[in-house]
Amino acid sequence: DTGVSQDPRHKITKRGQNVTFRCDPISEHNRLYWYRQTLGQGPEFLTYFQNEAQLEKSRLLSDRFSAERPKGSFSTLEIQRTEQGDSAMYLCASSLWDSTTNEKLFFGSGTQLSVL
Amino acid sequence: GENVEQHPSTLSVQEGDSAVIKCTYSDSASNYFPWYKQELGKRPQLIIDIRSNVGEKKDQRIAVTLNKTAKHFSLHITETQPEDSAVYFCAARAAGNKLTFGGGTRVLVKP
């Protein structure tokens, strides 16, 4: 499968626990995005990377959230001290960007987080 | 930052009829407008996109129109089929920036 893959597909955790999600982008893609989606809503931007550099982080994002892309390939998203309001689908997307082309985002299947 | 509004939130059409979804955006610098289709439990998939130097684009039964002056764009699905039932999201992006999504439209095609 050469698409964007995310692991795990589902995560159930207790409030206060830490969780970590992984995203493997399409191999030649240099940009990687994290979005969050709650039921009935559009994807909400969290953060994105170009290669290993984190270029933007949503101002709405609590400092309990951190993301890394250490070698410019896969990325991890960690949520510390989870709260029930963190329950959502966490979507990863990747793209091939340069200043001259039309950047198209391709999404993974997401990690569904349930905080009890 | 960019703000994208999408209407309607739900749309029920008879099979064979047309469906139209409308979006408005706030950032006049936005120049790329994709549409994604998301079936229940699946990932959003890009179905069509348009850049701001083009007013209309068609791909078989789907088309997108863009009015840059009014800052709105629309998705048109003709001859709807049951497999068109899904949630559709519009999005907008200024050059080099992130995609901002609308709230989605749940389309139900009744046989």
Chai-1 contact restraints between the chains, C-beta under 6 A:
chainA,res_idxA,chainB,res_idxB,connection_type,confidence,min_distance_angstrom,max_distance_angstrom,comment,restraint_id
A,Q41,B,G103,contact,1.0,0.0,6.0,A-B,restraint_1
A,G42,B,F89,contact,1.0,0.0,6.0,A-B,restraint_2
A,G42,B,F101,contact,1.0,0.0,6.0,A-B,restraint_3
A,G42,B,G102,contact,1.0,0.0,6.0,A-B,restraint_4
A,G42,B,G103,contact,1.0,0.0,6.0,A-B,restraint_5
A,G42,B,G104,contact,1.0,0.0,6.0,A-B,restraint_6
A,P43,B,F101,contact,1.0,0.0,6.0,A-B,restraint_7
A,F45,B,K98,contact,1.0,0.0,6.0,A-B,restraint_8
A,Y48,B,K98,contact,1.0,0.0,6.0,A-B,restraint_9
A,K104,B,L46,contact,1.0,0.0,6.0,A-B,restraint_10
A,F107,B,R43,contact,1.0,0.0,6.0,A-B,restraint_11
A,F107,B,P44,contact,1.0,0.0,6.0,A-B,restraint_12
A,S109,B,R43,contact,1.0,0.0,6.0,A-B,restraint_13
